[in-house]
Amino acid sequence: MTGRAVACLAMLAVLAGCMETRVAVVRTSAGGAAPAPAIPASTGGHQVARGETLYSIAFRNGLDWRDLAAWNGLAAPYTIFPGQRLRLAPGGAGTAVAAGPGTRPVAAGGGQPRAPAPPPGAAPPAASAPPAGQPPDPDRIVPVTADSPPPSPVDATPAAGQAAPAPASGRTPEPVPAPAPTAPVAAVPPRASVGPPPGQSTQAPIPGASAAVAGIRWRWPTQGEVIKRFSDGDLARQGIHIAGRSGQAVVAAADGEVVYSGSGLRGYGELIIVKHSPEFLSAYGHNRVRLVNEGQRVQAGQPIAEMGRTGADRDKLHFEIRRNGRPVDPQQFLPRR
């Protein structure tokens, strides 16, 4: 066999080996980070994402928040952690896991968790500015203090009954007339700090008709025409849609506590969930601006948001009432109009 034939056979062997080589390609999400591992549907589990609360997870899955807490062995204040896996069905012990390094607990409706205390002797952390290119956090409250008053000018005029100092020349100075009295200047009050004290409402409730149903006094959450009604069992009609204009006031339908305020539930846009009792929740979706935070107490008629179209095709309010985790017809609870 000639040398050329041997070289051809060797090249064919190399090509055959290359054809058998497989290259694994790992695709990442648009943001550049790999997606979180999915939990098989057979486990009935849910992996907690940052910003979620026990109430928002129960709301998303049509569950009673009390059942979700019991299935996972959670007690008040129902603190959960990003990356934690929760059971969405009964059976066995709770699957709550400890948070990994660098994670923060997510409160289930009792306000934001406190940051860990610094070690003894460490200097307190300085306030940090947001990263370049990132808009400021609208929920961050920065107190504004009054400007320091300017120093009072030094009055060189001698006090009454005292003689002016003699000049160096030794001549007798001429008498100086007393200054005319001036009117007192009122002190400027300091500017109030931005944001309400914790646990207090930002605005007074707006008067409106109400109706007592199931031990709770309900009122309409906004003005406008009902353009979509509730239909039991229809996933697209779990509440009602009320038409309006951008910026229109959205108010609490009854007294309660804000247990979710965010945009993490797909299809609801900027969403607020209020707990009125262990049995009843109400939800307000598609808002332009949210005016309340988790853990805040609200009164019926108190403005909690401004109407918008986040996650929607027009300006409107998506309003739901849920009883033991199940959607019910809101118009069976609201006063007639």
C-alpha positions, 0 to 999 in steps of 0.5 A: 500500500502506498504512502498516499493511500495510508494518509487517505485512510487516516484522514477518513478515520479522523473525519468519522471521529468528528462526526460522532462528537456531540456539543452540549449547548446551554441556553440562558434566559434573556437576562443572561442568568440561567433559569431556576430549576423547574419543580416537577408538577407531580410534587405539587411544589413551588419555588419561592421567588424574590418578592413573593409572599405566602398570600401571593403564592396562595392567590396565584394557585387558588389556595387558602393561605391557611392551608398553604401554611399548614401544609408547610409547617409555617407559623406566624409571621409566615416568613418564607425565603427566595429559593425555598420550595413549598408544598402546594398540596397536603401530604407529609411534613412541610418542605420548607428549607433553610435559606442559602448564603446571600438570601433574605427572608420574605415576609408574608405580609408583616412588612419587610424583614430587618437586616442582620445586625452588624458585628460588635465594633463595626461601623454602621453602613453608609447609605448607598446610591442605586447602581448606575443606570438603575432607576431609584426605588419608588418604595424607598423612603428618604427623610427630608430634614429642614435646612439649617438656619443661617447664622444670626448677623453680629450687631456692632451697635452698642447696647443702650446706656453704653458708650461707643468705643473711642477711636484711636485718634483720641477725639470724642465720637459723635453720638450715634442715634438708636436704631429703629425697632424692627418687627419680629420675623416668624420662624419657618417651620421645618419640612415634614419627612417624606412618607407616613409613619409605619402603620398609619394611613396616607390619606383619609378615606373617601366617603361612599355607600357600603353594605355589610355582608359576611360580617364585613362592610364592603364598598366599591373600590372605584367609580366606573362602569363594570365592563366584565362580570364574574363567571364561576369556574371561568379562569378569565372571569375570576373578578370584575373589570371596572373602566375608568381613566388613568390616575383615578383613585382606587380605594380599599373595599373594606378595612384590612391589612396589605399582604401583597404589593408588587408586580410578580403575578403575571397578568395582574400588572401592579397588584395589591392584595388586602386581607380583611379577615382569615376568610376574606381577601380582596385584590386590585390589579392593573394599577398605575401606581401603588400607594401602600406597602405590605404590612400596612393597615388600611381603612375602607375607602382609603386610596391605595392605588391609582388606576392604570393599564399595567398588564392590560389593554386599557385603563381599568381595575381588575377587582376580586374577592376571594373567600377561603382562597376561592374567587367569588362574585364581588357584586354579591358583596358590594352595595347596589348602585 
